[in-house]
Amino acid sequence: MNALPPLSAFAPLVLLAVAALSLINPGRRPGLLPRVAEGASLAALGLALAGLVPLLWTGPASFSIGSGAALLALRLDAVSVSMALLVSFVGWIVVRYSRSYLDGEAREGRFHGLMLATLAAVLVLVQAGSLTMVVLGFIAIGVVLRQLLLFYPERAEARRAAAKFSLVWGAGDVALVIASLLIGWSIGSASMAEIGAKSAQGMPLAAEIGVALLVVAAALKTAAFPLHGWLTEVMEAPTPVSALLHAGIINSGGVLLIAVAPLVQASTGAMAALVMIGGLTALFGAAVMLTQSAVKTALAWSTVAQMGFMLLQCGLGLWTLALLHIVAHSLYKAHAFLSSGGAVRAVAAVKRPGPVAVPGVAAVAKAFLLALALFAIVASLFSLVVTKSPQSLALGAILIFGVAYLVAQGLADAAPRALTLRTALASTAAAIAYFSFQLIAHALWGSSLPNPPEAGPLEWALIVLALLSFGIVAVAQALFPLWAHHPATAGLRVHLANGLYLNALLDRATGGFRSTRTA
């Protein structure tokens, strides 16, 4: 335990200081405050980068004050430093973008203050070394983010999204508080490092219940099925808020699970629940996303699917890949939201090449066989370097199903030779990239996270279930042009476009319809 915390621990204090200044002067033209806010976010990035120095020099460490349930601790390890860098970098980009996006807007200063306060709360969360700090970080994020969602309070849809967010996020906070109390009482410590070490020796019933509640909290925080509705409605908030969600907020459930990975992995039931919840959410979100016409709404549904896939990775024990997924998805999706304004023009400017090659059943079958064969060859070559777990091979096969869709386009009868060659090269590149990034992730975070568990009967059953589910959906997507004009397909598309009306049911349960009609 270090006597002094690393410099990265002071990043939230810098952000909070400027946030307070911004909230004091929230007028229409707050002077230099937008530039000061950007400077503060850049300073936070610099402090997060400085956290690398003690990590590389002396190794992982922790800083704490208090004890028991009042233990306030920060940790310094490869995972916390990576997340702090990710959050501060995305935060700086979003704050910089907001200077132009909100220029001249009423309460511009208040917006910048709320953005910085949110970033500060997330930085506390990703560096937390105790369950108490995790709880405080989640509660702070919920309070401040609600105000961002209500930046245009006159919009009934914004009020409905904020109310729905508060309900789901608050339920996650309640589950997290109870889980923390149960785990801390039964294991005898609130330190996440000590909890992880002691969980390997076996867990009492109270700790098992606590882990189950942690899974519930993580699912609620990541907008998992079926309480995903608030995420698809945050478009009523300014676009920078949608991008900011990917700076450790919408993926905070995954951050929580990764931070206590040894504890979660010690519970077979929790791992199985994550696989089922994550897989169902990923399939559902991806199916609905394909039916959306609005750019930002499609991106929101894509996030639902991606967060489900992240939970699936956690359930399979692929912790390093789940963290890699968080980093890659955050960077990609934050950019996608910030650039969504020009997406329509970009699509309209694309010259249509003519009829699209439609693959038949034979072409699709051949494509999947070729893609899987290619995956097996690349996996065999990489296995000479490092042994692959069944879970990582299964995940790679799921990813290669998407590649098979491209291969099917190239094998269609009407496809030109150039397209066939291009899809074959894309397939090879995707398989190589998957295993290459897997090696990089293991090198960066493997020492801080547990290896996947030995695959027993339950794990094998879940792996087979996931492969069959994603395989069937991938084949159906590849064959979609053959049955797209069937009357039943039109009806299914309408139902999927409305998210199977689950969001409407949540509106009815929370009174969302009444608030809209009142407005």
Buried (B, 14 or more C-beta within 10 A) or exposed (E): EBEEBBBBBBBBEBBBEBBEBBBEEBEEEBEEBBEBBBBBBBBBBBBBBBBBEBBEEEEBBBBBEEEEBEBBBBBBBBBBBBBBBBBBBBBBBBBBBBBEBBEEBEBBBBBBBBBBBBBBBBBBBBBBBBBBBBBBBBBBBBBBBBBBBBBBEEBBBBBBBBBBBBBBBBBBBEBBBBBBBBBBBBBEBBBBBBBBBBBEEEBEEBBBBBBBBBBBBBBBBBBBBBBBBBBBBBBBBBBBBBBBBBBBBBBBBBBBBBBBBBBBBBBEEBBBBBBBBBBBBBBBBBBBBBBBEEBBBBBBBBBBBBBBBBBBBBBBBBBBBBBBBBBBBBBEBBBBBBBBEEBEEEEEEEEEEEEEBBBBEEBBBBBBEBBBEBBBEBBEEBEEEEEBBBBBBBBBBBBBBBBBBBBBBBBBEEBEEEBBEBBBEBBBEBBBEBBEBBBEBBEBBBEBBBBBBEBEEBBEEBBEEBBEBBBEBBBEBBBEBEEEEEEEEEEBEEEBBEBBEBBBEBBEEBEBEEBBEEE
